[in-house]
């Protein structure tokens, strides 16, 4: 707090000029090789001035204060560096004692985390303040450093943290915890320590360099024994009175393929089938289990190579379900026994095996047999039919061995979208309408016989036939977003961590046709990024509202069908403003020219200032910081106005500073501009005659004076400038007559010279009535003076008691001057007229008599007076 930062404009200007002179002198000296002959004393003086300039400009006063202080706490004093009085320009957080310069905290407390967010302003929290100090109203700046206190507890973004680990992870392995806690405090108050409360002792924590917290596995995991662990993660800061936060850490143990299939104990070892069973009859089901999950638990059933050909021809094994079915219609005349050796396999495991004995009983009667001939695509006695096809023929059914069945025919049992149509003693199996995979993907058609009679008795027609139809998916559904439009609001300058939002689309198709990926539209800005699998939208850089306040993004969801289908949604992101832009003047130095007769409150010039922020953050107020200057800022119209009359002859220019302050949060931002106002001269001063000093003064001229001699001089001044101060001298009248006068007046210099040798006829008094005029526009101003010259043999001093009556003592007004005077005194004439109308006739008569008497008495003296604003249109300057 030992240095200062002040705007001392005259000192800065002088020091800068000296610096330029020094630089140019040194460059020239080096160029001409004359550096050794330079005046080193002068050069050293210039260098010392530069050092003083550096010390004057580069320092900054600093005050340290802890945040959240109550009102009235003394921060420090400005009196150490600056003279009184003192005035603060920013009164949000501090106020100053006008006399002592002591700084105190205001009602509004300072919150370091609000004033200086760590993500945008790391390091010390420095708040600049501007003040006006000293009698001359200097603008100074000092810094207030807000120190942190432990007023913020650690905070977990998610109170429930989930982490997935494979069950075969090695003991001692460590996994980083990305969802750690944050603390808005700084320094030790923001340094966090973690503690894991694990009742099972399976996990612990380790902290690596850079405060990276990792979870360490202390004992082996087995998903089949325990698939989830729940524990508490406690984060504690390093404050003197530490604060803490707790989150629940959930560990999901992921499955690996560490178990092999095994046949269950209740899997059948032997089974019996009737000798007249139909093809497709379910004989039995073998079942094995794998404790793993998902693909790791997938089991494939197959027959061992040891199985006989008879068994392979008669029986089939479904590799996925373990179903054993008949592949032929049985008409066994005798019993037989078939042995099946079944294997259960999974990747990376040796197959498990079991043995099933199938006993085929002797058929007691012959039943009709249904033969099927597939027309549509089929595989393993299953019809494969793409969805959305119009009614399609699937198979041709034929009944064999149906003698004596009479009127028996094939029928479909149950309500299914299939039909049987007789065709030349056979039956066509067809779909009755287009099938939809999304409604139902598999049908089991049960075909049997209608009741038939032989000899008046009902004949048993057997169990019929089951036909399996799989409806294959085609890519006929586009992805559907859960919302047609997403709206999001984001603070500008927010670090690009995490995702802004997650979009999600579903596809009613299955398999690759229903697998959805995401991408951004073609014209989306490069700062946005989309997770193709997750649908998470994020940014690569912080958003800047001043560059663009609303972003509209197109997101496309695309399935993996052939051809693929896409759908579109839009995301509107509105960027909220932060006060990150200080007001900016259109120029750092405004220069205005105004006439000195400018009326009060007239505008001096427009002050252009902008703020790229919006709302209150961009609402700028400008004030004049030099309180002694007669100028004020009109913020409503953006004009600088003059508050009083100004006089160029008193002050010819003003220099002041403007302070622009926004109304932003958490604290306003400011900027300063310089204003120079030059006063233009107006012809408001008459010439003033210095010599001669009186109209009655007299000068004696000897008759022996040689021709061309300057006899005397008229000297006058004018406080105006330019043309308004250029003075000319003119002889308006003279005695004796001009043709006989031996004196001549120079219109520029005012010198009166003798034009010829004086004669006897020239003896006596010569009176010259001189008009002194300036060059003002539109009408010049005048002053008159009498020059009295006595040509006499004796050079005794002479003095006049009165001016000659034969010469004019009042000059006629020019038309322009008369109009000016008439306009100036019009209201006085009106008042005089009203007063005359109210006076009585008697009083008027008396006043007229008195006026005439007074005029006769004053006429003799009136010739010595002059009207300084009257002049004839032209006069001869040579006497």
Secondary structure, DSSP 8 states (H G I E B T S, - for coil): -----B--HHHHHHHHHHHHHHHHHHHHHHHHT-GGGS-HHHHHHHHHHHHHHHHHHH--EEEEEETT--TT-EEEESTTTS-S-EEES--SSEEE-TTT-EEEE-SS---HHHHS-TTTS-S-EEEEEEEEETTTTEEEEEEEEEE--S----EES-SEEEEEEETT--TT-EEE-SS-EE-SS-GGGG-EEEEEE-TT--EEEEEETTTEEEEEE-S---TTT--EEEEEEEEEE-STT--EEEEEEEEEEE--S----EE-TTS-SEEEE-TT--TT-EEEE--EE-SS-GGGG--EEEE-TTS-HHHHHHEEE-TTT-EEEESS----SS-EEEEEEEEEE-TTS--EEEEEEEEE----S---EEEEEE-S-EETTEEEEETT--S-EEEEEEEES-TT-TT--EEEESS-SEEEEEETTEEEEEESS---TTT-SEEEEEEEE--EEETTEEE-----EEEEEEEE--S----EES-SEEEEEEETT--S-S-SEE--EE-SS-GGGG-EEEEE-TT--TTEEE-TTT-EEEESS---TTT-SEEEEEEEEEE-SSS--EEEEEEEEEEE--S----EES-SEEEEEEETT--TT-EEEE--EE-SS-GGGG-EEEEES-TTSSEEEETTTTEEEE-S---TTT-SEEEEEEEEEE--SSS--EEEEEEEEEEE--S----EEEESS-TTBEEEE-TT--TT-EEEE-EEE-SS-GGGG--EEEEEEEES-GGG--EEE-TTT-EEEE-S---GGG-EEEEEEEEEE---SSS--EEEEEEEEEE-SS----B-SS--TTS-SS----HHHHHHHHHHTHHHHHHHHHHHHHS-HHHHHHHHHHHHHHHHHHHHHHTT---TT---S---SB-
